[in-house]
Amino acid sequence: MKIAVIGTGYVGLVSGVCFSDFGHDVVCVDKDPNKIDMLERSEVPIYEPGLDELMAKNVEAGRLSFTLDLPNALEGAEAVFIAVGTPTRRGDGHADLTYVMAAAEEIATTAKDYVVIVTKSTVPVGTNRKVKQVVSKANPDLDFDVASNPEFLREGAAIDDFMRPDRVVVGVQTQRAGEVMNDIYRPLFLRDFPIITTDLESAEMIKYAANAFLATKITFINEIAALCEKTGADVKQVSKGMGLDGRIGNKFLHAGPGYGGSCFPKDTKALARIGQEHAIPMQITEAVIKVNEEIKRRMVDKLLDLCGGSFNGKTVAVLGVTFKPNTDDMRDAPALTIVPALVGGGAKVRVTDPQGRHEGEALLPGVHWVEDAYKAANNADLIVLLTEWNEFRALDLKRVAKKMATPHMADLRNIYSSRDAKRAGFAQYVSIGREPLN
């Protein structure tokens, strides 16, 4: 089957590459000539482990190509996926559908034969019906269907998530559209991965509900962690005890500096806005949004205590600034709250991150970038472990402590322990929801 994918950002590129690996003929379309030039040179514009090799494999096999030419991409295509950005709209928290609707209108004026227009982007409930209206108005004679096919890709594990999904959600209105979508995902069906077919609105809601629930789990355990610090409980033990309950599960119960990234902040805000528009306030989700921001600011207070009440004149080493490991994405990362607070307080900040520098140089002005954790720690007054990259999980803590002017550590991902820190020679060590070393 021939498939067109509009948008070569994170979702569009990963989806297009993986669809081609299913054996489909995939053309990825973008309006940015620089992106298309990069992709045609086999250069991947995002960091995602394994994506470059899989892309090269399918380009070489002739199943995957890239173009600026939408009419050429749509010729003979049975499905076209809209995978453009839906950023949070300024002022009201709603998802900005400008790019989605523009893509829909362009498809309408370009397509000649029957096609299923599939929204892969995360969009508010009711969007696919609006897409249908836009297409029908732009080209009343076009034979088409719309479908909702939300993505559930974790950055850093996107290929595995696509190839071995927990579920595939497909929202359709007609049997014909359902059959096209079944053909697209047949390789997964044959391997018994769950494919759930719903109406359009349910498919749209599943995406928001799932992300809001996961954000809630993260925020809940972070609040419990703050209470653990006051009561002497250990949040890691609490998380383990909770997670062994099959009704709860152990995923997303890891205390840290708050969630960030491209999905949770945007989708929780959009869900809250949808609730307001329908006079059904999403009170839990609204509380999650508020508490998550408070958690990030609480991390600044932790660091301030370790610096004796003032950042002025202190040298602080920050390990990791992306919102999670195995990605270069810094959208709504805790680092965007914590690092500016350090710089604004007068600290000299050294930063190291395996993939974060490309975006970080623009987003974090006033910091000094270094190659590794040991260079960052040299003569530092405080070291802050902010993103749990593998290279930060097995540091030689004795070596780190010896390099520092004052061996103080803020482990905001609970990788180490007070015992580890004490043995290594740290004078102070704090983490999240556990007893500090003072």
C-alpha positions as CSV (number, residue, x, y, z in Angstrom):
1,M,0.0,0.0,0.0
2,K,1.2,3.5,-0.7
3,I,1.0,5.9,2.2
4,A,1.8,9.6,2.4
5,V,2.9,11.2,5.7
6,I,2.6,15.0,6.1
7,G,5.2,16.3,8.6
8,T,8.7,15.0,9.3
9,G,8.9,15.9,12.9
10,Y,9.2,13.4,15.7
11,V,5.8,11.6,15.1
12,G,5.7,11.9,11.3
13,L,9.3,10.7,10.7
14,V,9.1,7.8,13.1
15,S,5.7,6.7,11.8
16,G,6.8,7.0,8.2
17,V,10.0,5.0,8.7
18,C,8.2,2.3,10.6
19,F,5.3,2.0,8.1
20,S,7.9,1.5,5.4
21,D,9.5,-1.2,7.5
22,F,6.1,-2.9,7.5
23,G,6.5,-3.2,3.7
24,H,4.4,-0.2,2.6
25,D,5.5,2.4,0.1
26,V,5.9,5.6,2.1
27,V,6.4,9.2,1.0
28,C,7.1,11.7,3.8
29,V,6.2,15.3,2.9
30,D,7.4,18.5,4.5
31,K,7.3,22.2,3.6
32,D,10.8,22.8,5.1
33,P,13.4,22.3,2.3
34,N,16.2,22.1,4.8
35,K,14.6,19.1,6.5
36,I,14.0,17.3,3.1
37,D,17.6,18.0,2.1
38,M,18.8,16.5,5.3
39,L,16.6,13.4,5.0
40,E,17.6,12.9,1.4
41,R,21.3,12.9,2.6
42,S,20.3,10.2,5.1
43,E,20.7,12.7,8.0
44,V,18.1,12.5,10.7
45,P,17.0,15.9,12.1
46,I,16.0,14.5,15.5
47,Y,17.8,12.2,18.0
48,E,16.0,8.8,18.4
49,P,18.1,5.7,19.0
50,G,18.0,3.3,16.0
51,L,16.0,5.6,13.7
52,D,18.9,6.5,11.4
53,E,19.7,2.8,10.6
54,L,16.1,1.9,10.1
55,M,15.5,4.9,7.8
56,A,18.6,4.1,5.7
57,K,17.5,0.4,5.4
58,N,14.1,1.3,4.0
59,V,15.4,4.1,1.7
60,E,17.8,1.6,0.2
61,A,15.0,-0.9,-0.2
62,G,13.1,1.7,-2.2
63,R,10.1,1.8,0.2
64,L,10.8,5.2,1.7
65,S,11.3,8.6,0.2
66,F,11.0,12.3,1.0
67,T,9.6,15.2,-0.9
68,L,8.3,18.8,-0.9
69,D,5.8,17.8,-3.5
70,L,2.4,16.8,-1.9
71,P,0.6,16.1,-5.2
72,N,3.3,13.6,-6.1
73,A,3.1,12.0,-2.7
74,L,-0.7,11.7,-2.9
75,E,-0.7,10.1,-6.3
76,G,-1.9,6.5,-5.8
77,A,-1.9,6.8,-2.0
78,E,-4.7,5.1,-0.1
79,A,-4.0,6.8,3.1
80,V,-2.4,10.1,4.1
81,F,-1.4,10.7,7.7
82,I,-1.4,14.3,9.1
83,A,1.5,14.4,11.6
84,V,2.1,18.1,12.1
85,G,2.6,20.1,15.3
86,T,-0.3,21.0,17.6
87,P,1.5,23.3,20.1
88,T,-0.3,24.8,23.0
89,R,-2.0,28.0,21.9
90,R,-0.9,31.1,23.7
91,G,-3.5,32.6,26.1
92,D,-6.0,29.8,26.4
93,G,-4.1,26.5,26.7
94,H,-5.8,24.9,23.8
95,A,-4.0,22.9,21.1
96,D,-3.3,25.0,18.1
97,L,-4.9,23.3,15.1
98,T,-3.7,25.7,12.4
99,Y,-1.2,23.3,10.8
100,V,-3.7,20.4,11.0
101,M,-6.4,22.3,9.2
102,A,-4.0,23.7,6.6
103,A,-2.8,20.2,5.8
104,A,-6.4,19.0,5.5
105,E,-7.3,21.8,3.1
106,E,-4.2,21.1,1.0
107,I,-5.0,17.4,0.8
108,A,-8.6,18.3,-0.3
109,T,-7.3,20.5,-3.2
110,T,-4.6,18.0,-4.2
111,A,-6.1,14.5,-3.9
112,K,-7.9,13.0,-7.0
113,D,-8.9,9.6,-5.9
114,Y,-10.4,8.0,-2.7
115,V,-8.1,8.5,0.3
116,V,-8.4,8.0,4.0
117,I,-7.2,11.1,5.8
118,V,-5.7,10.0,9.1
119,T,-5.0,12.4,11.9
120,K,-1.8,11.2,13.7
121,S,-1.3,14.4,15.6
122,T,-2.7,14.8,19.1
123,V,-5.9,16.8,18.6
124,P,-8.8,17.8,20.8
125,V,-12.0,15.8,20.8
126,G,-14.1,16.8,17.7
127,T,-11.2,17.7,15.6
128,N,-11.5,14.9,13.0
129,R,-15.1,15.9,12.3
130,K,-13.9,19.5,11.7
131,V,-11.2,18.0,9.4
132,K,-14.0,16.3,7.5
133,Q,-15.9,19.6,7.2
134,V,-12.8,21.5,6.0
135,V,-12.1,18.9,3.3
136,S,-15.7,18.7,2.1
137,K,-15.9,22.5,1.9
138,A,-12.6,22.7,0.0
139,N,-13.5,19.9,-2.5
140,P,-17.1,18.7,-2.4
141,D,-16.4,16.1,-5.1
142,L,-13.6,14.3,-3.3
143,D,-14.2,10.7,-2.2
144,F,-12.6,10.4,1.2
145,D,-12.9,9.2,4.8
146,V,-11.3,10.5,8.0
147,A,-9.7,8.4,10.7
148,S,-8.2,9.1,14.1
149,N,-5.0,7.2,14.9
150,P,-3.3,8.8,17.9
151,E,0.4,8.0,18.6
152,F,1.7,6.5,21.8
153,L,5.4,6.9,21.3
154,R,7.9,7.4,24.1
155,E,10.9,9.5,23.0
156,G,14.0,7.3,23.3
157,A,11.9,4.1,22.7
158,A,9.7,5.2,19.8
159,I,10.7,2.4,17.4
160,D,10.0,-0.3,19.9
161,D,6.7,1.4,20.9
162,F,5.7,1.5,17.2
163,M,6.7,-2.1,16.4
164,R,5.6,-3.7,19.7
165,P,2.8,-1.4,20.9
166,D,0.6,-1.9,24.0
167,R,-2.3,-1.1,21.6
168,V,-3.1,0.6,18.4
169,V,-6.1,2.9,18.5
170,V,-8.1,3.6,15.4
171,G,-11.2,5.8,15.2
172,V,-13.3,5.5,12.0
173,Q,-16.8,6.3,10.7
174,T,-17.0,3.8,7.9
175,Q,-16.2,0.1,7.2
176,R,-14.2,1.2,4.2
177,A,-11.9,3.3,6.2
178,G,-11.6,0.6,8.8
179,E,-10.5,-1.9,6.2
180,V,-7.8,0.5,4.9
181,M,-6.5,1.0,8.5
182,N,-6.6,-2.8,9.1
183,D,-4.4,-3.3,6.0
184,I,-1.9,-0.7,7.2
185,Y,-1.5,-2.3,10.6
186,R,-1.9,-5.9,9.4
187,P,1.7,-6.8,10.4
188,L,0.9,-5.9,14.0
189,F,-2.5,-7.8,13.9
190,L,-0.7,-10.9,12.7
191,R,1.6,-10.8,15.7
192,D,-1.4,-10.4,18.0
193,F,-0.9,-6.8,19.1
194,P,-4.2,-5.3,20.2
195,I,-5.8,-3.0,17.6
196,I,-8.8,-1.2,19.1
197,T,-11.4,0.2,16.6
198,T,-13.6,3.0,18.0
199,D,-15.6,6.0,16.9
200,L,-13.6,9.2,16.2
201,E,-14.3,10.9,19.5
202,S,-13.3,8.0,21.6
203,A,-10.0,7.6,19.8
204,E,-9.3,11.3,20.3
205,M,-10.2,11.1,24.0
206,I,-8.1,7.9,24.7
207,K,-4.9,9.8,23.9
208,Y,-5.7,12.7,26.2
209,A,-7.0,10.5,29.0
210,A,-4.0,8.2,28.9
211,N,-1.4,11.0,29.0
212,A,-3.3,12.8,31.8
213,F,-3.4,9.7,33.9
214,L,0.3,9.0,33.5
215,A,1.1,12.7,34.3
216,T,-1.1,12.2,37.4
217,K,0.9,9.2,38.5
218,I,4.1,11.1,38.2
219,T,2.8,14.1,40.1
220,F,1.2,11.9,42.8
221,I,4.4,10.1,43.6
222,N,6.3,13.5,43.6
223,E,3.8,14.8,46.2
224,I,4.3,11.6,48.3
225,A,8.0,12.1,48.0
226,A,7.7,15.6,49.5
227,L,5.7,14.1,52.4
228,C,8.3,11.3,52.8
229,E,11.0,13.9,53.3
230,K,9.1,15.4,56.2
231,T,8.1,12.1,57.8
232,G,11.3,10.0,57.4
233,A,9.8,7.5,54.9
234,D,11.7,6.4,51.8
235,V,9.8,7.1,48.6
236,K,11.7,4.3,46.7
237,Q,10.4,1.8,49.2
238,V,6.9,3.4,49.1
239,S,6.9,3.3,45.3
240,K,7.9,-0.4,45.3
241,G,5.2,-1.3,47.8
242,M,2.6,0.6,45.8
243,G,3.7,-0.7,42.4
244,L,3.4,-4.4,43.4
245,D,-0.4,-3.8,43.6
246,G,-1.6,-5.0,40.2
247,R,-4.3,-2.4,40.2
248,I,-1.6,0.3,40.4
249,G,1.5,-1.0,38.7
250,N,5.1,0.2,39.1
251,K,5.5,2.3,35.9
252,F,5.6,6.1,36.3
253,L,6.0,5.9,40.1
254,H,9.6,7.2,40.1
255,A,10.0,10.5,42.0
256,G,11.9,13.3,40.3
257,P,11.9,17.0,39.5
258,G,8.5,17.0,37.6
259,Y,7.4,15.9,34.2
260,G,8.3,17.7,30.9
261,G,8.6,16.9,27.3
262,S,6.4,17.3,24.2
263,C,3.3,15.4,25.4
264,F,2.4,15.6,29.0
265,P,2.5,19.4,29.5
266,K,0.7,20.1,26.3
267,D,-1.9,17.4,26.6
268,T,-2.8,18.0,30.2
269,K,-3.4,21.7,29.4
270,A,-5.5,20.8,26.3
271,L,-7.6,18.3,28.3
272,A,-8.2,20.9,31.0
273,R,-9.3,23.4,28.3
274,I,-11.6,20.8,26.7
275,G,-13.2,20.3,30.1
276,Q,-13.7,24.0,30.6
277,E,-15.3,24.4,27.2
278,H,-17.8,21.6,28.0
279,A,-18.5,22.8,31.5
280,I,-17.0,19.7,33.0
281,P,-13.9,20.9,34.8
282,M,-11.0,18.5,34.8
283,Q,-10.2,19.3,38.4
284,I,-7.7,16.5,38.9
285,T,-5.8,17.4,35.7
286,E,-5.8,21.1,36.6
287,A,-4.3,20.2,40.0
288,V,-1.7,18.0,38.3
289,I,-0.6,20.9,36.1
290,K,-0.4,23.3,39.1
291,V,1.5,20.8,41.4
292,N,4.0,19.9,38.6
293,E,5.1,23.5,38.3
294,E,5.4,23.8,42.1
295,I,7.5,20.6,42.2
296,K,10.0,22.2,39.7
297,R,10.3,25.3,41.9
298,R,10.7,23.2,45.0
299,M,13.8,21.7,43.4
300,V,15.3,25.2,43.2
301,D,14.8,25.5,47.0
302,K,16.6,22.2,47.5
303,L,19.6,23.5,45.6
304,L,19.5,26.8,47.4
305,D,19.7,25.0,50.8
306,L,22.8,23.1,49.6
307,C,24.4,26.4,48.6
308,G,23.9,28.0,52.0
309,G,20.9,30.2,51.0
310,S,22.5,31.9,48.0
311,F,23.7,30.9,44.5
312,N,25.8,34.0,44.1
313,G,29.4,33.2,43.3
314,K,28.8,29.4,43.5
315,T,29.9,27.1,40.8
316,V,27.2,24.5,40.0
317,A,27.6,21.5,37.7
318,V,24.4,20.3,36.0
319,L,24.3,16.8,34.6
320,G,21.6,16.5,32.0
321,V,19.1,19.0,30.7
322,T,16.9,17.1,28.3
323,F,13.5,16.2,29.9
324,K,14.4,12.5,29.8
325,P,17.4,10.4,28.6
326,N,17.8,9.1,25.0
327,T,16.3,12.2,23.5
328,D,17.5,15.7,22.5
329,D,14.1,17.2,23.4
330,M,14.0,20.0,26.0
331,R,10.4,21.0,25.7
332,D,9.1,21.9,29.2
333,A,12.1,20.2,30.8
334,P,12.7,20.8,34.5
335,A,16.1,22.2,33.5
336,L,14.3,25.2,31.9
337,T,13.1,26.2,35.4
338,I,16.1,25.1,37.5
339,V,19.0,26.3,35.4
340,P,17.7,29.9,34.8
341,A,17.1,30.1,38.6
342,L,20.8,29.2,39.2
343,V,22.1,31.7,36.6
344,G,19.7,34.4,37.8
345,G,20.9,33.8,41.3
346,G,24.5,34.5,40.3
347,A,25.8,31.0,40.0
348,K,28.4,30.0,37.4
349,V,26.7,27.0,35.8
350,R,28.5,24.2,33.9
351,V,26.3,21.9,31.9
352,T,26.9,18.5,30.3
353,D,24.4,16.5,28.3
354,P,25.0,13.8,25.7
355,Q,22.4,15.3,23.3
356,G,21.0,18.4,24.9
357,R,23.5,21.0,23.7
358,H,22.0,21.6,20.2
359,E,18.7,22.9,21.7
360,G,20.2,23.9,25.1
361,E,22.6,26.6,23.8
362,A,19.6,28.7,22.7
363,L,17.4,27.8,25.6
364,L,19.9,28.1,28.4
365,P,21.9,31.3,27.9
366,G,24.7,32.1,30.3
367,V,25.9,28.6,31.0
368,H,29.2,26.9,30.1
369,W,29.0,23.6,28.2
370,V,31.6,20.9,28.9
371,E,32.2,17.4,27.6
372,D,31.6,15.2,30.7
373,A,30.6,15.0,34.3
374,Y,34.2,15.1,35.6
375,K,35.0,18.3,33.8
376,A,31.7,19.8,35.1
377,A,32.6,18.9,38.7
378,N,36.0,20.5,38.7
379,N,36.1,23.0,41.6
380,A,32.3,23.0,41.7
381,D,30.4,23.8,44.9
382,L,27.4,21.7,43.9
383,I,26.7,19.0,41.4
384,V,23.0,18.5,40.3
385,L,22.0,15.2,38.6
386,L,19.0,16.3,36.6
387,T,18.6,13.7,33.7
388,E,19.3,10.1,34.3
389,W,21.4,9.3,31.2
390,N,23.3,6.0,31.4
391,E,26.6,7.7,31.6
392,F,25.5,9.4,34.8
393,R,24.3,6.2,36.5
394,A,27.8,4.8,37.2
395,L,29.9,7.8,38.0
396,D,33.1,7.3,40.0
397,L,31.7,9.3,42.9
398,K,35.0,9.4,44.7
399,R,36.6,11.0,41.7
400,V,33.7,13.5,41.4
401,A,33.9,14.4,45.1
402,K,37.7,15.0,45.0
403,K,37.4,17.3,42.1
404,M,34.8,19.6,43.8
405,A,35.5,22.6,46.0
406,T,32.7,21.6,48.3
407,P,31.4,18.1,47.7
408,H,27.6,18.6,47.7
409,M,25.3,16.7,45.4
410,A,21.6,17.0,44.5
411,D,20.5,13.7,43.0
412,L,17.1,14.7,41.6
413,R,16.6,11.3,40.0
414,N,17.4,9.1,43.0
415,I,20.2,7.2,41.2
416,Y,22.5,7.0,44.1
417,S,22.0,6.9,47.9
418,S,23.2,8.6,51.0
419,R,25.4,5.6,51.7
420,D,27.0,5.9,48.2
421,A,27.6,9.6,48.7
422,K,29.1,9.2,52.2
423,R,31.5,6.5,51.2
424,A,32.6,8.7,48.2
425,G,33.4,11.6,50.5
426,F,30.4,13.9,49.9
427,A,29.7,16.2,52.8
428,Q,26.1,16.8,51.7
429,Y,23.7,14.8,49.5
430,V,20.0,15.2,48.9
431,S,17.6,13.3,46.7
432,I,13.9,13.1,46.3
433,G,11.7,11.7,49.0
434,R,14.6,10.1,51.0
435,E,16.7,10.9,54.0
436,P,19.5,13.4,53.1
437,L,23.2,13.2,54.1
438,N,24.0,16.3,56.1
